[in-house]
């Protein structure tokens, strides 16, 4: 197998994807995004993902979280709509209610989380972003992994190195030779877009051949970002950004690549202001609007 970076995600590419809005648009034109985030007490993950999705331009964000988290989330992010899983699942089953779904941050790996993820994979056919505990469940449950591989929509996996090793079962199958091989194997194993977080974030996808079969794996690299982003909640922010972009109509591939670039660029702005030691995830969120403003400026 040939493994190598095909392209670098740069400002020119991102400007071709993120463009100025139609002056006659309304919130319904910019997507309904569902974030399944934050089990009981895990409000931070829900808040960071929710704020990031709103700051990245989603028209409507539905935050599915434990009911005892509602007051905290609604206070911290009054722009989002809190919902419970039963209501969210009814809307998922209705067909086209949500334009993108993110699942995992702060969810834990309980039997309920497993049932929720299974139901999502079997009931939805749009873009799903799996992060954090969504990935941990995927790594632990062979049945859910099979559903993921056979998923009818677009699946985006966003692991850090530790999660990637669990997804690849490296204890039993051996460590890949470097990050490029790791992201390659993730995309191949799960038939999904794989975004491997870290310095020089890598995004990989299987390409379809002329006969409609998936074969070659394409890898792009992002070069925005800095070590100050290695802080709690930063990954939740990325999840919200990617879900927002997918919900607004970007392809899953463009949402993943552009999300990595925007997230890193916001982190670079935060670092310029706060420094690598002092910046936190909330600082990244607050810089997102300025990154988008610069992208669409003449």
Buried (B, 14 or more C-beta within 10 A) or exposed (E): EEBEBEEEBEEEBBBEBBEEEEEEEEEEEBBBBBBBBBBEEBBBBBBBBBBBBBBBBBBBBBBBBBEEBBEBBBEBBEEBBBBEBEEBBEBBEEEEBBBBBBBBBBBBBEEEBBEBBBBBBBEBBBBBBBBBBBBBBBBEBEEBBEBBBEBEEBBBBBBBEEBBBBBBEBEEEEEBEEBBBBBBBBBBBBBBBBBBBBEBBBBBBBEEEEEEEEEEBBBBBBEBBBEBBBBEBBBBBBBBBBBBBBBBEBBBBBBBBBBBBBBBBBBBBBBEEBEBEEBBBBBBBBBBBEBBEEBEEE
